């Protein structure tokens, strides 16, 4: 339970469970594994190990890059540029170590992934390269097409990226600022 505290808490309840995700195209539902990369938080409620979660990506095909990420029935805005999904949200959280000076502390969460098509995934050996967010995925010059809308649905099969939480207490809090970074790898369900 503790391992999902920040992630679940920041995804504010903006949508009702069981409701269709926003947008006019379902990109897909992915099962993620979040693996800690770095953490300097000494807060009891902060994840100290990896965790799993499911995320649904959806979008509006036209116009622009409007997209959403839905986790635990809550949707939050994102952008999708044809390869990368980016979502950032700031929400107040309560941490015992910050009391009594700070009833709530701001947590800024950034969730970003690159979506891989079947051809990209095959060229990468069904793994996420460390450079996935820095353009480290094969493109048309390598014989792989990025994910796109197909008659059978959107053809993304894997998502590779990062989840970062920055805890930012106000002056007078009893806890210092800290951050957590997770690499995330998701496979389509």
C-alpha angles and dihedrals in degrees: 000000000000091000092066098042101106096037095047094041096052094049092081117209100263098142134043118248113258092025120128111261115253122267136048098270130051108217092188150275115267132192108220135200113201114203120191114246099171138350133174098173120121095187119127092223095053120100113259096185140027124289142188131236141161122237130189118209119202136164149177107255093208136062114022132322103308111151142153139216116212119196125169090354094304120113126205131183121265140164126238119194100182095280111022130060116202126184130169128181134171119206136167117252134182121232123183093218091059094056140142094015096052122035089186135016126203116246116194111202124192119189115184131166140165114227117224128209121219091261093050091046091051092052089051093050093246092294136110114248116223088239095053094118092045097060095277095140125101118255137189092296088063093046097261127116121210117245117282145162112290131179087257092049137273109332103216110130104172137029123204127184149084143295116207127185120190116192110206115186119192121241111286095037119130093226129070125233113270142168142213126204124194130182109224129204122182134185123202115256 
